[in-house]
Every structure is written in C-alpha cells, then in structure tokens.
C-alpha cells in the first residue's frame, strides 16, 4: 500500500507539472501557474522506478473526485485498462 501522505517525487516530474498548472501567482516569487488559484489533489500511480501498473486505478479514482484530471504519462499504447479509466 502506498502512503497517501508521502509526497516524495523521485524525478520531480509530477511536481513540475503541478507547478506549471497551479503555482501561486502574484506573490513576487518564482513563476505563476496557468491557473494559480486552483485547488489540486495529487494521486501517485507510478513507483520510483517508473513502473505505472496502478495508473488505471489512480486515473479512475481521480476522475471520480475531480472535474479535470491531468495524466502526464507517455509511451506506446497502454491498452484497454488505460482507455477505460
């Protein structure tokens, strides 16, 4: 079981994407995200080695919680489980 309170991001990709979307703006620090007043919830679906076997379950969970879900995954076709999620 993954600890839902563990926010470590071994390769910083999720942190980078979240900042691009929602970094606080108009505060004189760094950059502003494209929607700097957004509320966000992170759902980790990949392990620290890059294996994303639980991604479809995470996508389905996030889709049940939010109006908009960003899934920053790439690579060759993932199959029906990803399409269904």
C-alpha positions, -999 to +999 in steps of 0.1 A: +000+000+000+013+035-009+012+060+019-012+087+007+006+114+027+040+106+011+047+134-014+082+124-025+087+128-062+119+110-071+122+125-106+103+157-099+081+153-129+048+154-111+060+184-090+070+202-122+036+195-139+017+206-108+037+238-106+030+245-143-007+241-136-011+258-102+020+276-089+008+305-068+010+338-087+012+375-079+034+368-048+067+381-061+082+346-060+092+324-090+065+318-116+028+317-118+009+286-129-017+288-157-044+286-130-028+299-099-060+299-078-068+262-085-073+235-058-053+203-066-050+168-052-021+146-062-026+109-069+006+089-074+002+060-097+038+052-106+066+039-084+101+054-081+114+031-109+088+045-134+065+014-133+029+026-136+010-006-132-016+011-109-022+041-132-056+030-145-069+026-109-054+060-100-070+076-131-104+061-122-101+073-086-091+109-096-118+110-122-144+102-095-131+131-074-124+159-098-138+177-128-104+178-145-076+153-143-041+157-157-024+124-166+012+131-175+022+097-189+038+089-223+049+059-243+035+033-266-002+023-264-012+012-229-042-009-237-078-011-227-073-005-190-060+030-197-087+037-222-114+026-198-100+047-170 
